[in-house]
Amino acid sequence: MRLSIALPALALSFAAAPLIASDTGLTYGPRPAYLIDKLPEGALKEKLQSCAAQVPQRTDFSIGHRGAPLLFPEHTVESNRAAAQMGAGILECDVTFTEDLELVCRHAQNDLHTTTNILTTDLAGTCITPFTPATADTDAKAECRTSEITLEEFRSLTPKMDSRDKKATTAEAYQGGVAPWRSTLYVDGARSMTHAESITLFRSFGAKFTPELKAPAVDMPFHGFTQEDYAQKLVDEYKAAGVPASDVWLQSFDLSDILYWVENEPEFGAQAVYLDDRYSKSDADEGKIDPLDPATFKPTMQELADMGVNYVAPPIWMLLTLEDGKMVPSPYAIEAKKAGLKIITWSMERSGPLTTGGGWYYKSVKPQVSDASAYYQVLDVLAQDVGVVGVFSDWPATVTYYANCMGL
C-alpha cells in the first residue's frame, strides 16, 4: 500500500495509542523520570521533579533526529510517529535522491547496506562495493547507494536498524551488529518514505519540518541534475504541498546550499540552518576551526550573519567547555550569539550510556560526564546558558520534558 493512502489510518492509530495523555495525545514514557532520578540532589533535580504531573505539550525546542532512532529504524514512518508521540515539534527527513532523481528520506546516499536489507535481495548487484566477507585481517565491507536504484526499487527494500557486523562472513550476518543499547524490537513492518510522503506524514502529526540536503555520493551534475536543481527540488516539494516557509528549517553542511536558498528562495532561506562541521576539516585545510579560538573562525560568525545566515547548528561539544570544572558556553557559542545567530545543536540520546564520558558528542566536557544524569545537566547548560533554540534528539521525550518544564 502506498504511504499516501495509508496516512489516515496512521493518524488514527497515533491518536489512539495507549499510555498517552488524553488531552494532548502525547506521552513522555518512562525515560525522563529515569534520567531525572539519577541527577544529584540540587535545584535542577528539584525543578524537573516538580513537573512530574505536567501534561506533555508539543514544542519546537524538541527536534526528532531521524525520528526516534534510539529504538526505531531511522527515517521510517514508525520512527517519526514515535518522535511525534513524544512531543517533537519538528521532525527531520535527511534527503537524498534515487537513480531516477526522486527525493527520499535517507541519512546518506550510500548507507543502504547498513540501513536496509539490500545485501540480501536481488538488488545487491547494484551495490558500488559488493559485500566482501571479513577475514582474519580485514573487516567485512560493502557500499550501496540510492543513486544506483530507482524509486520503485527503493520501495521494495526493508528498513532495519542502522548497523553492520564488521566480522561477518555472510551478507545475512552483516545485517547484525546493532549496538547493545539499541533494539530490534520495532523493526518488523517498518516503512521507508519519500521526502514528499514525509511532508504529508509530519503534517498529519501537527509537526513542522527540518529536511537536510545530504551531500551526494556521486559526482554532480548527475544525469543532468545539478546541485542547484537538487536544492531547488527540495524547496519545490514544500511549495507543492502548500507548506509555509515559516514551518520549514532547511539544513545543509554545505554553506553554498544555504546561500543558494538565501538568494533564490529568501522566505525559506531565512530559516535555513548551516550545519557547522568545520571541526572536521583536515589539519592542512585552513577552514578547520577550534571552538575555543575565535581567530580560527573563517568565515567569522559576523561574516556568516552578513551573508544572510540566521541559524547555525554545531554538535553539542562545540558549544561547551569547562571552567573550574563547571560546564559553560564555549567561545564558539559566545561569538555566535554576539553575531545574532540562532543556535540549534545535535544530538541528544545518540551516545547510549554515558558511563565512559559520553563519547564524541560530549568530548569537550568529558570530565563532567560519568552517568546518564549528564543528559539533563548538559541540556540545562545548552538551554539556559548557551541559549540554543532547539535540540535534535534520538529520543525526543527527554528534550520535550525539559522544554515543557522550563517553558521553552
Helices and strands as residue ranges (DSSP letters): H 3-15, H 31-38, H 43-49, E 59-64, H 77-85, E 88-91, E 94-97, E 103-105, H 112-115, G 118-120, G 122-126, E 129-132, E 141-143, G 146-148, H 151-155, H 171-174, H 195-204, E 208-209, E 212-213, H 227-240, G 245-247, E 251-252, H 255-264, H 266-269, E 273-275, G 278-280, G 294-296, H 301-307, E 311-313, G 316-319, E 320-323, E 326-329, H 331-338, E 342-348, G 359-368, H 374-381, I 382-386, E 390-393, H 397-406
